[in-house]
Amino acid sequence: MAEMLDKQGLRDYLQRTGEAMYHHTHPFHLRMHAGELTRGQMQAWALNRFYYQSIIPIKDSIILSKSHDAKFRLAWRKRIVDHDGDPAHPEKPGGIEKWIQLAEATGLDAAYVQSYKGILPGVRYAVDSYVDLVTHRTLLEAVASSLTELFAGNLIALRMDALRKHYPWVVPGLAYFEGRLTQAPEDAKFAFDYAFEHATTPDLQELVVECLRRKCALLWAQLDAIYYSYVEPGNIPPSPGVFRPEPSA
């Protein structure tokens, strides 16, 4: 990057990157939104995506630990509560519990989902790579990796409409997405403002965008593994315990 971008310029650069690389155009999502997936394929997605959902508060805890700024930590801590829930408010389940409800709506057993036994090796590798990214990179880079949330709101709204239309049996499990409609934009604004404030050189601004690219690639890789195993060509790896849908599902 030759020169510093102003706030709108950086936002536009990130937007172009997301439009090109975010997983909203992945074939698995396109088939989901068109109503072309079987119950078994939806189960495979909900199960494998749970592994990603379950590490979100872990990666956020790592990000939290990198900061010496109490105001930053207080603001970022909200993300952990959003996903883990708050014992003081048991009537408001966290995102992980809500995702389990989604998996149950597809017909999966909650205990099985939480055992992680059925996770694809490719999904596990991609998700673990995300934890490695936030662990070994700087605070700025770790925060920048969360900027996929800039694009999540539109995808969530589209997904909810598609699920209600094509997969009515999953509707009882949509609470996760309903919550993220407001949480994701709030989180994205904070992360973007932080990135803009702390990316003080053209090279650091480019690094912010590169971390967004890396995160998009990790999200895409998860869906690649699911699509290859359960859609086309449908080659489920021989790893012991990997989820195999019922023939009728």
Buried (B, 14 or more C-beta within 10 A) or exposed (E): BEEEBEEEEBBEBBEEBBEEBBBBEBEBBEBBBEEEBBBBBBBBBBBBBBBBBBBBBBBBBBBBEBBEEEEBBEBBEBBBBBBBBEEEEEEEBBBBBBBBBBBBBBBBEEEEBEEBEBBBEBBBEBBEEBBEBBBEBBBBBBBBBBBBBBBBBEBBEBBBEBBEEBBEEBEEBBBBBEBBEEBBBBBBEBBBEBBBEBBEEEEBBBBBBBBBBBBBBBBBBBBBBBBBBBBEEEEBEEEEEBBEBEEEB
